[in-house]
Amino acid sequence: MLDEMVNVTVYYVTNHEVDVADLLLAMQIKSRLISDSKINSARPSAGSLIGAFGKKFMASMTINAITCHPDTSRNTTPIQKRLMQKEAAKVYTAHECNEEEA
C-alpha cells in the first residue's frame, strides 16, 4: 500500500482578503460531502433491504401458514393508503393544476 500512487487534490487560496472563518467552513462542508457520499455508497440498497425483510418474514412463518392461512400478527407494517387516479385528477384540477397545493 505504501508503494501505490495516490491522487490528491490541492486547493489554493487565490484571494488573500477572504475571511478565514468562511474559508474553513467551506472546506468543512466540502469534506463532509465527500465523506457522506462514501458512507451512502456503503449502505445497502433499498432492494436489498426489502429482500432481507421478505426473507425474515418468510423464515418466521410455519409451513402451515405459508400453504394455508398466513399469520401476520407479529409483523406490523402499516398498509399504505393509495389515492385512485380519478380522485388524484379531481384534486389536481380543483387546485388549478398547481402540484404543490394539490
Rosetta blueprint (number, residue, H / E / L):
1 M L
2 L L
3 D L
4 E L
5 M L
6 V L
7 N L
8 V L
9 T L
10 V L
11 Y L
12 Y L
13 V L
14 T L
15 N L
16 H L
17 E L
18 V L
19 D L
20 V H
21 A H
22 D H
23 L H
24 L H
25 L H
26 A H
27 M H
28 Q H
29 I H
30 K H
31 S H
32 R H
33 L H
34 I H
35 S H
36 D H
37 S H
38 K H
39 I H
40 N H
41 S H
42 A H
43 R L
44 P L
45 S L
46 A H
47 G H
48 S H
49 L H
50 I H
51 G H
52 A H
53 F H
54 G H
55 K H
56 K H
57 F H
58 M H
59 A H
60 S H
61 M L
62 T L
63 I H
64 N H
65 A H
66 I H
67 T H
68 C L
69 H L
70 P L
71 D L
72 T L
73 S L
74 R L
75 N L
76 T L
77 T L
78 P L
79 I L
80 Q L
81 K L
82 R L
83 L L
84 M L
85 Q H
86 K H
87 E H
88 A H
89 A H
90 K H
91 V H
92 Y H
93 T H
94 A H
95 H L
96 E L
97 C L
98 N L
99 E L
100 E L
101 E L
102 A L
